[in-house]
């Protein structure tokens, strides 16, 4: 494997399309001791990480999907705040058996998501690790703090809304693991479910639209509807009722 400085140079070259651009808030980007930004308003910062054997498996994941997932799930936290995406900082833990082609695939996945959402990859770090991990710090922006939406603003009588269907990523994981679900699933459906696991979407446009429309509380659903609804209810000091399709209520 290349040494640390060569790896950083290779990643910087690969992520060049996701570097500083004319419309960004980054004054000094990757390559110096620290990035320098001029946010000009409120910022929202979130840290997330995915680890081989916990959140993905190298044996079943294309390298590009690893990079894609790492940045997409981190940006989803900004979407849940109603923030405009800004910068990302990447930390890679690389095992000794990681091939250069695999590393470049991870970088390509990161770069593709960054380019899609106008995110500047402004820096990061590379370290040796027993297992592969990708850790992201993402920063979003808003005109002022009141423009950001927390979990704590829900009020009695509010409706609970979802921005998309649930369960696809879990079903995709079951297919990758070769469980019973793998049998009898039509190929097209199976591929779509695996894609949900490989390449989750960060619904940043939806988050911004909901915040601007007056949403009082939002949360990224990553632990399941029941668990995350409970987190939102606890933060807001309210009770949330979920009605099943057959009329049963859950509180």
C-alpha positions in Angstrom: 0.0 0.0 0.0 1.1 3.6 -0.6 2.3 5.6 2.4 0.1 8.1 4.1 1.2 11.2 2.2 0.8 9.4 -1.2 -2.6 8.1 -0.1 -3.8 11.6 0.8 -2.5 13.0 -2.4 -4.3 10.3 -4.4 -7.5 11.0 -2.6 -7.2 14.7 -3.0 -6.7 14.2 -6.8 -9.7 11.8 -6.9 -11.9 14.2 -5.0 -10.8 17.2 -7.0 -14.3 17.7 -8.5 -15.6 18.0 -4.9 -13.1 20.7 -4.0 -13.4 24.4 -3.4 -15.6 26.1 -5.9 -16.7 29.7 -6.5 -20.0 29.4 -4.7 -18.7 27.6 -1.6 -18.0 29.0 1.9 -14.5 27.5 2.0 -11.6 29.9 1.9 -8.8 27.4 2.4 -9.6 23.8 1.5 -7.8 20.4 1.6 -4.0 20.5 1.6 -3.3 22.8 4.5 -3.1 22.1 8.2 -6.8 23.1 8.6 -9.7 24.2 6.4 -10.9 27.8 6.7 -14.5 28.7 6.1 -16.6 31.9 6.1 -20.1 30.6 6.9 -21.9 33.9 7.3 -24.8 32.5 9.3 -25.8 29.6 11.5 -24.1 26.2 11.0 -25.3 22.6 11.8 -22.5 20.0 12.3 -22.9 16.3 12.5 -20.5 13.4 12.8 -21.2 9.9 11.5 -19.2 6.7 10.8 -19.6 3.4 9.1 -17.5 0.4 10.0 -16.8 -2.9 8.2 -18.7 -5.7 9.8 -21.1 -3.4 11.5 -22.7 -1.1 8.8 -21.4 -2.9 5.7 -19.3 -5.8 4.6 -16.4 -5.5 2.2 -17.2 -9.0 0.9 -20.6 -7.9 -0.4 -20.3 -4.1 -1.0 -18.9 -2.5 -4.1 -16.2 0.0 -3.0 -18.1 2.9 -4.6 -21.2 2.0 -2.5 -19.1 2.2 0.7 -18.1 5.8 -0.1 -21.7 6.7 -1.2 -23.3 5.3 1.9 -20.8 7.0 4.3 -21.5 10.5 3.0 -25.2 10.0 2.2 -26.1 8.8 5.8 -24.1 11.7 7.2 -25.8 14.3 5.0 -29.2 12.8 6.1 -28.6 14.3 9.5 -28.3 17.8 7.9 -31.5 17.1 5.9 -33.3 16.4 9.2 -32.2 19.9 10.5 -33.4 21.6 7.3 -29.8 22.8 6.7 -28.2 23.6 3.3 -25.3 21.2 2.8 -21.8 22.8 2.9 -18.6 21.0 3.7 -17.5 17.5 4.5 -14.4 16.2 6.3 -13.4 12.6 5.8 -11.5 10.3 8.0 -10.5 6.9 6.6 -9.3 3.9 8.6 -7.5 1.6 6.2 -6.6 -2.0 6.8 -3.3 -3.4 5.4 -5.0 -5.6 2.8 -7.0 -2.8 1.2 -6.1 -2.5 -2.5 -5.6 0.8 -4.2 -8.5 0.2 -6.6 -10.8 -0.3 -3.6 -9.6 2.9 -2.1 -10.2 4.8 -5.3 -13.7 3.3 -5.6 -14.5 4.6 -2.1 -13.3 8.0 -3.1 -15.4 7.9 -6.3 -18.5 7.1 -4.2 -17.8 10.0 -1.8 -17.1 12.3 -4.7 -20.3 11.4 -6.6 -22.5 12.2 -3.6 -20.6 15.4 -2.8 -21.0 16.6 -6.4 -24.7 15.7 -6.5 -25.4 17.9 -3.4 -22.8 20.6 -4.0 -20.8 19.6 -1.0 -17.1 20.6 -0.7 -14.8 17.9 0.7 -12.6 20.3 2.5 -10.2 18.0 4.3 -9.7 14.8 6.3 -7.2 12.2 7.5 -6.0 8.7 6.7 -5.0 6.3 9.4 -4.1 2.6 9.6 -6.8 0.4 11.2 -7.6 -3.3 11.8 -10.8 -2.8 9.9 -12.0 -0.4 7.2 -14.0 2.5 8.5 -15.2 5.8 6.9 -16.0 8.7 9.3 -17.6 11.9 8.2 -18.0 15.3 9.7 -20.5 17.3 7.7 -21.4 21.0 8.1 -24.7 22.6 6.9 -25.7 26.2 6.8 -28.8 28.4 7.4 -29.4 32.1 7.4 -29.9 32.0 11.2 -30.3 29.5 14.0 -34.1 29.9 14.0 -34.2 28.5 10.4 -32.9 25.1 11.6 -35.4 22.5 12.8 -34.6 20.4 15.9 -36.4 17.4 17.4 -37.9 19.5 20.2 -40.6 21.6 18.5 -43.5 19.2 18.0 -46.8 20.3 19.6 -50.1 18.4 20.4 -52.2 18.1 17.3 -49.3 18.0 14.8 -49.4 15.4 12.1 -46.4 12.9 11.8 -45.2 12.7 8.2 -42.6 10.5 6.4 -40.6 11.6 3.4 -40.3 8.1 1.9 -41.0 4.4 2.4 -39.3 2.4 5.2 -37.8 -1.0 5.3 -36.1 -1.2 1.9 -32.5 -1.0 3.2 -33.2 -3.7 5.9 -34.6 -5.9 3.2 -31.6 -5.3 1.0 -29.3 -6.3 3.8 -31.3 -9.5 4.3 -30.8 -10.3 0.6 -27.1 -9.6 0.8 -26.8 -11.9 3.8 -28.5 -14.6 1.9 -31.4 -15.2 4.4 -34.7 -16.7 3.7 -35.9 -13.5 2.0 -33.4 -14.2 -0.8 -35.7 -17.0 -2.0 -38.6 -16.2 -4.2 -37.9 -12.4 -4.6 -38.2 -11.3 -8.2 -34.8 -10.2 -9.7 -35.9 -6.6 -10.4 -37.3 -6.2 -6.9 -34.2 -7.8 -5.3 -31.9 -5.4 -7.2 -33.9 -2.4 -6.1 -33.8 -3.5 -2.5 -30.0 -4.1 -2.6 -29.7 -0.6 -4.1 -31.5 0.9 -1.1 -28.8 -0.7 1.1 -25.9 0.2 -1.1 -26.9 3.8 -2.0 -29.3 5.5 0.4 -30.5 8.9 -0.5 -29.9 12.0 1.5 -33.2 13.9 1.2 -31.7 17.4 1.5 -34.2 19.1 -0.8 -37.1 17.6 1.2 -35.6 18.7 4.5 -35.1 22.3 3.2 -38.6 22.4 1.8 -40.2 21.1 5.0 -38.2 23.6 7.1 -39.2 26.5 4.9 -42.8 25.3 5.0 -42.9 25.5 8.8 -42.1 22.0 10.0 -41.8 22.3 13.8 -39.7 19.1 14.5 -37.8 16.7 12.3 -35.6 13.6 12.8 -33.6 11.3 10.5 -35.1 7.8 10.7 -32.1 5.6 11.1 -33.1 3.4 14.1 -36.6 2.5 12.9 -39.9 4.4 12.9 -40.9 3.3 16.5 -37.5 4.2 18.1 -37.1 7.5 16.2 -40.7 8.6 16.8 -40.0 8.0 20.5 -36.8 10.1 20.3 -38.8 13.0 18.7 -41.6 12.6 21.2 -39.2 12.7 24.2 -37.4 15.7 22.9 -40.6 17.6 22.3 -42.4 16.5 25.4 -45.4 15.1 23.5 -47.0 11.7 22.9 -47.0 10.3 19.3 -49.7 7.9 18.2 -49.0 5.7 15.2 -52.0 4.1 13.5 -51.5 0.7 11.7 -53.2 0.2 8.4 -56.0 -1.9 10.1 -56.8 0.8 12.6 -54.6 -0.3 15.6 -53.0 2.5 17.5 -49.5 2.4 18.9 -48.3 5.0 21.5 
